[in-house]
Amino acid sequence: MTGAQPPGSPGDDEPTSRPGRPPVREVAWLFLKLGTIAFGGPAAHTAMMRDELVRRRRWVTDQRFVDLIGATNLIPGPNSTELAIHLGYDRARWRGLLAAGICFILPAALIVTALAWAYVTYGDTPAVAGVLYGIVPVVIAIIAHALVGMSRAAVRNIRYGLLAVAALAAYLAGVNELLVLASGAALAAGVHLARHRPRPPAAHGLLAVPVFTAGGQPLFPDPTAGQLIQLFATMLKIGSVLYGSGYVLLAFLRGDFVDRLGWITEQQLIDAVSIGQVTPGPVFTTATFVGYLVAGPPGAFLATVAIFLPSFVFVGLLTRLTDKLRSTAWTAAILDGVNATALALMAGVSYQLARTAIIDPLTAATAVITLILLWRTRINNAWYIAAGAVIGLAHTLLA
């Protein structure tokens, strides 16, 4: 506990702790609630967590909260999920770490599984096709808005701007996404060494990433053990290497499952992304949808476990190193390079998705109007998604 509740403030929710309620139960209940209502992406998730844990419950101070945000930017994986895992550890140690992460992920995973079943069962009906027709342009606008907002932090100077442009060109030329990320990190580290000549601490190697999806019937309606292992291993690779926003996931999905494996089409990828936007919680639960489309319920479960498992491991290893990693210039230089490169990958995949999704004047107008509203208002993204669904249904009924 960081301090007593001031008198006369019963509206600040519950006190820091309650007799008879173990901290791990408080952690589980809080993050289950956040996982159910946290629409709007990582920035919105972070704001909700601060309101609940710093202002209302006073489980951590603002300074500690900011330190943990910094730590999530130094490791691969979904930042808001890793922040939840960090905060759970701070409150209830290892049981809190598990409770916070699982409870934050679980609501979205269950919702996405249900939507994947509906997609498999009814995905070819005019109504569902109409909903996705309206939602997809909204998703493109949300991604574009996120790109511009993150560019101010990711492209810190001309040097990183040039790195981002080079990474974008390499991606559009067909270079593997992981190679682009690794090259960005290596170039940034090399420039840092050349300019400052520090004694670098030992660097840690990273793995790769991918994810699966399909539309219509599951690709493997009766999957073998080998197919499930391949699905698990591929998702595990994604969670182990993916830096930046969950939107960077799209580049890896497209590279592995549209281009390399051919397991899904471009349209199925767009549909998977749209479903991920409709639901609360981590954007990475798109993997749940993909896993279901590939191998039904077993695929959904294994894909979810695999893509989030590295986050639990990384946070567990990082809990006692947060302050050191955050203040290390060598790590910061690598992170800056990865961030600039990840931004370029996001720009590249959003461009490719837009070419498939913006197909007529109505979809173009939907994307443009959504983008303008995103810039001029603070409306939750879920409302834009709902409006896109209405537009799509109306278009289907009137066509």
Sequence and secondary structure as in RCSB ss.txt:
>XXXX:A:sequence
MTGAQPPGSPGDDEPTSRPGRPPVREVAWLFLKLGTIAFGGPAAHTAMMRDELVRRRRWVTDQRFVDLIGATNLI
PGPNSTELAIHLGYDRARWRGLLAAGICFILPAALIVTALAWAYVTYGDTPAVAGVLYGIVPVVIAIIAHALVGM
SRAAVRNIRYGLLAVAALAAYLAGVNELLVLASGAALAAGVHLARHRPRPPAAHGLLAVPVFTAGGQPLFPDPTA
GQLIQLFATMLKIGSVLYGSGYVLLAFLRGDFVDRLGWITEQQLIDAVSIGQVTPGPVFTTATFVGYLVAGPPGA
FLATVAIFLPSFVFVGLLTRLTDKLRSTAWTAAILDGVNATALALMAGVSYQLARTAIIDPLTAATAVITLILLW
RTRINNAWYIAAGAVIGLAHTLLA
>XXXX:A:secstr
  S   TT TTS S S  TT  HHHHHHHHHHHHHHH  S HHHHHHHHHIIIIIIS SS HHHHHHHHHHHTTS
SS HHHHHHHHHHHHHHHHHHHHHHHHHHHHHHHHHHHHHHHHHHHHTTSHHHHHHHHHHHHHHHHHHHHHHHHH
HHHH  SHHHHHHHHHHHHHHHTT  HHHHHHHHHHHHHHHHHHHH                  SSS SSSS  H
HHHHHHHHHHHHHHTT  S GGGHHHHHIIIIIIIS  S HHHHHHHHHHHHHSSS GGGHHHHHHHHHHHHHHH
HHHHHHHHHHHHHHHHHHTTTHHHHHT HHHHHHHHHHHHHHHHHHHHHHHHHHHHH  SHHHHHHHHHHHHHHH
H    HHHHHHHHHHHHHHHHHH 
